[in-house]
Amino acid sequence: EVELVESGGGLVQPGGSLRLSCAASGFTFSSYEMNWFRQAPGKGLEWVSYISGSGNTKYYADSVKGRFTLSRDNANNSLYLQMNSLRVEDTAVYYCARDYDVIHFWGQGTLVAVSS
Amino acid sequence: EIVMTQSPATLSVSPGARATLSCRASQSVNSNLAWYQQKPGQAPRLLVYGASLRASGIPARFSGSGSGTEFTLTISSLQSEDFAVYYCQQYNDWPPLTFGGGTKVELK
Protein backbone atom coordinates (compact mmCIF):
# COMPACT_ATOMS: atom_id res chain seq x y z
CA GLU A 1 0.00 0.00 0.00
CA VAL A 2 1.34 3.40 -0.99
CA GLU A 3 1.88 5.69 1.99
CA LEU A 4 3.20 9.23 2.14
CA VAL A 5 3.74 10.81 5.55
CA GLU A 6 4.70 14.47 5.84
CA SER A 7 6.39 16.02 8.86
CA GLY A 8 8.21 19.17 9.84
CA GLY A 9 5.42 21.70 9.77
CA GLY A 10 4.86 24.21 12.53
CA LEU A 11 4.74 27.86 13.48
CA VAL A 12 7.55 30.08 12.24
CA GLN A 13 8.13 33.83 12.11
CA PRO A 14 8.29 35.71 8.83
CA GLY A 15 11.77 35.40 7.36
CA GLY A 16 12.34 32.08 9.09
CA SER A 17 13.01 28.61 7.72
CA LEU A 18 11.47 25.17 7.91
CA ARG A 19 12.34 21.82 6.39
CA LEU A 20 9.46 19.55 5.46
CA SER A 21 9.99 15.83 5.08
CA CYS A 22 7.93 13.18 3.33
CA ALA A 23 8.50 9.52 4.14
CA ALA A 24 7.38 7.23 1.34
CA SER A 25 6.59 3.52 1.47
CA GLY A 26 4.76 0.86 -0.49
CA PHE A 27 6.39 1.56 -3.85
CA THR A 28 9.81 1.84 -5.49
CA PHE A 29 10.48 5.45 -4.52
CA SER A 30 13.32 6.10 -6.96
CA SER A 31 11.11 5.20 -9.91
CA TYR A 32 8.59 7.96 -9.31
CA GLU A 33 8.52 11.67 -9.77
CA MET A 34 7.26 13.58 -6.76
CA ASN A 35 5.54 16.90 -6.19
CA TRP A 36 4.61 19.23 -3.34
CA PHE A 37 1.33 21.10 -3.30
CA ARG A 38 -0.11 23.49 -0.77
CA GLN A 39 -3.48 24.78 0.30
CA ALA A 40 -3.91 28.01 2.23
CA PRO A 41 -6.68 28.00 4.86
CA GLY A 42 -10.06 27.99 3.12
CA LYS A 43 -8.45 28.27 -0.33
CA GLY A 44 -7.79 26.06 -3.31
CA LEU A 45 -4.89 23.86 -4.33
CA GLU A 46 -1.57 25.27 -5.52
CA TRP A 47 1.31 23.36 -7.04
CA VAL A 48 4.65 24.18 -5.37
CA SER A 49 7.45 22.04 -6.76
CA TYR A 50 8.40 18.93 -8.76
CA ILE A 51 11.37 16.59 -8.72
CA SER A 52 12.26 13.77 -11.08
CA GLY A 53 12.98 10.25 -9.87
CA SER A 54 16.73 10.77 -10.10
CA GLY A 55 16.52 14.23 -8.55
CA ASN A 56 18.21 15.81 -11.57
CA THR A 57 15.20 17.80 -12.76
CA LYS A 58 13.32 20.22 -10.55
CA TYR A 59 10.62 22.79 -11.15
CA TYR A 60 9.28 25.46 -8.84
CA ALA A 61 6.28 27.73 -8.77
CA ASP A 62 7.19 31.38 -9.32
CA SER A 63 5.84 32.17 -5.86
CA VAL A 64 8.53 30.05 -4.18
CA LYS A 65 11.40 30.14 -6.68
CA GLY A 66 14.66 31.16 -5.05
CA ARG A 67 13.30 30.52 -1.54
CA PHE A 68 12.32 26.82 -1.56
CA THR A 69 14.58 23.89 -2.48
CA LEU A 70 13.31 20.41 -3.19
CA SER A 71 15.52 17.35 -2.77
CA ARG A 72 15.19 13.62 -2.34
CA ASP A 73 17.09 10.74 -0.74
CA ASN A 74 16.26 7.63 -2.73
CA ALA A 75 18.26 5.39 -0.40
CA ASN A 76 15.98 6.40 2.45
CA ASN A 77 12.73 6.84 0.50
CA SER A 78 12.44 10.44 1.57
CA LEU A 79 11.55 13.78 0.04
CA TYR A 80 12.54 17.13 1.51
CA LEU A 81 11.33 20.68 1.00
CA GLN A 82 13.66 23.31 2.44
CA MET A 83 11.71 26.54 2.88
CA ASN A 84 13.65 29.75 3.54
CA SER A 85 12.63 33.40 3.79
CA LEU A 86 9.12 32.35 4.71
CA ARG A 87 6.30 34.83 4.25
CA VAL A 88 2.86 35.12 5.80
CA GLU A 89 1.40 34.08 2.45
CA ASP A 90 3.24 30.74 2.65
CA THR A 91 0.86 29.70 5.42
CA ALA A 92 -0.82 26.51 4.20
CA VAL A 93 -1.18 22.78 4.52
CA TYR A 94 1.63 21.27 2.46
CA TYR A 95 0.99 17.98 0.69
CA CYS A 96 3.57 15.54 -0.58
CA ALA A 97 2.30 13.77 -3.70
CA ARG A 98 3.45 10.95 -5.92
CA ASP A 99 3.45 10.95 -9.71
CA TYR A 100 4.38 13.26 -12.56
CA ASP A 101 1.30 15.24 -13.45
CA VAL A 102 -1.81 13.24 -12.57
CA ILE A 103 -1.57 12.72 -8.83
CA HIS A 104 -2.79 9.30 -7.77
CA PHE A 105 -1.41 9.42 -4.24
CA TRP A 106 -1.31 12.24 -1.70
CA GLY A 107 -0.03 12.47 1.84
CA GLN A 108 -2.29 13.81 4.58
CA GLY A 109 -0.45 17.10 4.75
CA THR A 110 1.48 19.13 7.29
CA LEU A 111 0.51 22.62 8.41
CA VAL A 112 2.95 25.48 8.05
CA ALA A 113 1.94 28.70 9.78
CA VAL A 114 3.99 31.84 9.22
CA SER A 115 3.15 34.53 11.74
CA SER A 116 4.77 36.98 14.09
CA GLU B 1 0.25 29.98 -17.35
CA ILE B 2 -3.04 28.24 -18.10
CA VAL B 3 -5.88 29.58 -15.97
CA MET B 4 -8.60 27.14 -14.96
CA THR B 5 -12.07 28.47 -14.08
CA GLN B 6 -14.71 26.36 -12.38
CA SER B 7 -18.43 27.02 -12.14
CA PRO B 8 -20.52 27.28 -10.17
CA ALA B 9 -18.60 28.02 -6.99
CA THR B 10 -21.30 26.27 -4.97
CA LEU B 11 -23.84 23.72 -6.15
CA SER B 12 -26.78 22.79 -3.92
CA VAL B 13 -28.07 19.34 -4.74
CA SER B 14 -30.48 16.86 -3.18
CA PRO B 15 -29.36 13.28 -2.52
CA GLY B 16 -30.10 11.10 -5.55
CA ALA B 17 -30.06 14.05 -7.92
CA ARG B 18 -27.63 14.68 -10.74
CA ALA B 19 -24.81 17.18 -10.37
CA THR B 20 -23.00 18.83 -13.27
CA LEU B 21 -19.75 20.69 -12.60
CA SER B 22 -17.97 22.79 -15.22
CA CYS B 23 -14.32 23.63 -15.81
CA ARG B 24 -12.93 25.96 -18.45
CA ALA B 25 -9.30 26.42 -19.50
CA SER B 26 -7.88 29.72 -20.76
CA GLN B 27 -6.35 27.82 -23.70
CA SER B 28 -6.62 24.31 -25.03
CA VAL B 29 -5.40 21.57 -22.72
CA ASN B 30 -6.46 18.81 -25.15
CA SER B 31 -7.66 15.97 -22.90
CA ASN B 32 -5.02 16.55 -20.24
CA LEU B 33 -7.50 17.34 -17.51
CA ALA B 34 -8.02 15.70 -14.12
CA TRP B 35 -10.71 16.00 -11.46
CA TYR B 36 -10.15 15.62 -7.73
CA GLN B 37 -12.52 15.38 -4.77
CA GLN B 38 -11.59 16.86 -1.41
CA LYS B 39 -13.46 16.49 1.85
CA PRO B 40 -12.80 18.69 4.91
CA GLY B 41 -9.54 17.84 6.63
CA GLN B 42 -8.56 15.33 3.98
CA ALA B 43 -6.15 15.23 1.08
CA PRO B 44 -7.51 15.43 -2.46
CA ARG B 45 -8.57 12.18 -4.13
CA LEU B 46 -8.17 11.58 -7.86
CA LEU B 47 -11.46 10.86 -9.60
CA VAL B 48 -10.88 11.30 -13.33
CA TYR B 49 -7.87 11.84 -15.59
CA GLY B 50 -7.49 12.16 -19.33
CA ALA B 51 -10.75 14.13 -19.11
CA SER B 52 -12.87 10.97 -19.02
CA LEU B 53 -10.94 8.05 -17.52
CA ARG B 54 -12.05 7.04 -14.04
CA ALA B 55 -9.27 6.42 -11.55
CA SER B 56 -8.95 3.12 -9.78
CA GLY B 57 -11.81 2.40 -7.39
CA ILE B 58 -13.94 5.36 -8.44
CA PRO B 59 -17.65 4.54 -8.72
CA ALA B 60 -19.30 4.62 -12.14
CA ARG B 61 -21.62 7.44 -11.05
CA PHE B 62 -18.67 9.80 -11.61
CA SER B 63 -18.06 10.64 -15.27
CA GLY B 64 -15.93 13.22 -17.02
CA SER B 65 -16.26 14.66 -20.48
CA GLY B 66 -14.91 17.40 -22.70
CA SER B 67 -11.73 18.37 -24.51
CA GLY B 68 -9.93 21.51 -25.50
CA THR B 69 -11.16 24.24 -23.18
CA GLU B 70 -14.52 22.98 -21.86
CA PHE B 71 -14.91 20.11 -19.42
CA THR B 72 -17.65 18.61 -17.28
CA LEU B 73 -17.75 16.31 -14.28
CA THR B 74 -21.10 14.64 -13.79
CA ILE B 75 -22.22 12.81 -10.68
CA SER B 76 -25.23 10.84 -11.85
CA SER B 77 -26.94 10.20 -8.51
CA LEU B 78 -25.47 12.01 -5.54
CA GLN B 79 -24.72 9.94 -2.47
CA SER B 80 -24.16 11.39 0.99
CA GLU B 81 -20.42 10.74 0.72
CA ASP B 82 -20.20 12.86 -2.46
CA PHE B 83 -20.76 16.18 -0.70
CA ALA B 84 -17.30 17.74 -1.01
CA VAL B 85 -15.23 20.24 -2.98
CA TYR B 86 -14.22 19.28 -6.51
CA TYR B 87 -11.18 20.64 -8.34
CA CYS B 88 -10.13 20.40 -11.98
CA GLN B 89 -6.43 20.44 -12.88
CA GLN B 90 -4.67 20.79 -16.21
CA TYR B 91 -1.44 19.03 -17.01
CA ASN B 92 -1.14 19.79 -20.72
CA ASP B 93 1.35 22.62 -20.38
CA TRP B 94 3.41 22.87 -17.23
CA PRO B 95 5.09 23.97 -15.08
CA PRO B 96 3.03 25.15 -13.44
CA LEU B 97 0.32 22.57 -12.86
CA THR B 98 -2.82 24.66 -12.37
CA PHE B 99 -6.11 24.06 -10.64
CA GLY B 100 -9.51 25.62 -10.83
CA GLY B 101 -10.87 27.41 -7.80
CA GLY B 102 -13.13 24.51 -6.90
CA THR B 103 -16.85 23.76 -6.80
CA LYS B 104 -18.42 22.96 -3.45
CA VAL B 105 -21.25 20.44 -3.71
CA GLU B 106 -23.52 20.92 -0.74
CA LEU B 107 -26.75 19.44 0.52
CA LYS B 108 -29.85 21.20 -0.71
Interface residues (C-beta under 8 A of the other chain):
Chain A: N35 G44 L45 E46 W47 Y50 Y59 Y60 A61 D62 Y95 D101 V102 I103 H104 W106 G107 Q108 G109
Chain B: N32 A34 Y36 Q38 Q42 A43 P44 R45 L46 Y49 G50 A55 S56 Y87 Q89 Y91 W94 P95 P96 L97 T98 F99 G100 G101 G102
